[in-house]
Amino acid sequence: MNKLVIIGNGFDLAHGLKTSYKDFLLWEINEAFRTYKDHKIIKSPLFTIESEDYIYNHKNPLVPFIFKSIDEFTAFLKENVIDKKLMKVVYPYQFIKNLFGLVKNNWVDIEREYFRELVKVHSLDSIGLDSQTKLLTNLNDSVELIKIELEKYLFSKFVGIPEKINEINNIINNDIYKGRLKSQCSTILLNFNYTKTINLYLNDYLRGENVDVVNIHGQLKEKENPIIFGYGDESNDYYEKIEKLNQNEYLKHMKSFAYLQTANYRNLFEFLDKGDFEVYVIGHSLGLSDRLLFNHIFEHEKFKKVQLYFYEYENEEGDVENDFFQKTQELSRHFRKDAKHKMRKCIVPFNESKPLPQFKPQN
């Protein structure tokens, strides 16, 4: 049976790469403070901090601030902007300001927040078409700026390939590729990451005509396969409404149109049409920002089974927890109402599933 392996950001995180949106925003903050020239102005493409007095680290004036977390940065802003009113913060777009507020909760899905803002703009009928268009253009410009900065961050930090994790190598060899040469089944590694971490596991044994990598969201600094950043839930009720507006600006960052820039999407479904296939999900949240694509995968007539590799962690009390239950909830949204029985038959149960091994830094 053919095999489709879905690789998400959790795969990079498992290798110790700081590729989350939260890590990206924290880097943007620290780069601005690290490289500032004018001691009264801290400037990043995503924000500007201005003060009538010098901005420096009071604990050590010779050393710029290095924030260990978004919480540290927001505490700094609260003290100096809100409480003491010593500084002011200027954001080029309201959407970017909102993101910095959301990421304080340690989690943010920029693509999903973008669509929520898109819906809000669409609902503002009373402000007039010109004002609505201006808000829409600003929102799309902010997403384009984030995309540029995100690619800059990832390219500067993760253009290389990290170390292989033996436990993950065992999963790929034993669970996914076991018996591949005997059965002559085909495998596609559907990589949603912009990095090349998956290439670690394409050794001589795995390479060949029956194994392909499809970088569905593009790759860093690749003109022939540029990165895709946006939203992909065309089944949302609001999508149909905005599509009927005959205003293309609403569709600017919809993934379905970005997929048409390469043959990746077509090649994937040509593979799925060839024969029955199983799905293995490694490090992907299965969220709604890729719903268009997942709907067609899991509703495909040749889809037979899905194996979820869950994230295992310690909670504040030191007890071990995992996200298997949440993953099944996310997965359920990619099945039609009349296909829930098929979903329950196709998901490999928890007691037959495994955690995704995590990178352990050396002490």
C-alpha positions, 0 to 999 in steps of 0.5 A: 500500500502506498504511503503519504507522510505529512511533515509539519512544524512539530517535526522541526521543533522536535529537532530543536529548531526554534521555528514557531511564530512565537520564536520568530517574533521574539527574534524580531524583537531582539534583532531590533534591540541588538542592532539599534543605532539611535539610542532614542529609537529602536526600529524593526520592520514590525514595530518602532519604539521611541523615547525622549530619553536614551533607551538602554539596559539599566542593569548594564548600559553597555549591553543591549536588552536580550529578551528571553521571552515575549512576556519579558518584552511585554513587561518591559513595554508595560513598565516604560510605555503604559506605567511610566509613559517614557516611551511610545510604540508604533506599529506599521499595521494594526494586525501586527500590533494585535499579533504581539498581544496574542502571542503573550499567551505563548501560542499564535496561529498567524494564518488563522488570525489573518482570516479572522481579521479578513472576516471582520473587514468583510462585516464592516459594511457601514464604514463605506467601500473606500474605508473597507478597501483601505483596511483590507489593503493594510491587512494584506500588506501586513501579511506580506511584510510578515512573510518577508520577515519570516523568510529572512528569519528562517533563512538566517537561522536554519538554512543548514540541516540539524543533527539526525535523531536516531529514534525518529530515524527508527520510526521512519525506517521501521514504521513507514519504510519497512518492507518498501523494497519488497512490496514496491509501494510508493511513498511521498513525504509531504513537507509543510515546512520551509526548512530541509530537515526532512532531508536528514532521513533521505539516506541511500536506502530510502532514496529512489524512484519510489520515494519523493519529497513534495515541499508543498509550502515551498522552500526558503529563497527558492524562486521555482518553489517560493514559500506559501503563507496564507489561509486554506479553508475554502469550506468556511461559510465566510469564504464563499461570501468574500469570493462572490464580492468580485474583489480579488484583494480578499483572495490575495493570501488564499493558499489555493491560488498559491498552489497553482504557481507550481506542480506540487499540488497536482503531483500530490494528487496524481500520486494519491489517485494511483492506489490505496494509501495510508497517511502518517502524520508527524509533527503537524497540528492538522489545523484549519489553515490547511483545511482545503488540502486535508479535506481532499486527502482524507475524503479521497476514496483510496485513503485507508488509514491514518497514524498520528505521532503525538507530542508528549510533554510534562505539565507543571505538576510533572505529570506526562501528558500528550496531545493525541486527543487534540490531534483527533479533534483537529483531524475530525474537522477534515471529515464531512458530517456523514463520514465520521464513522469512516474517520473513527475506523481509519484513525489508529487508536492511541494504544497503537500509537507512538510519541514523536521523539524530541531533541535532547540538548547536551548539558 
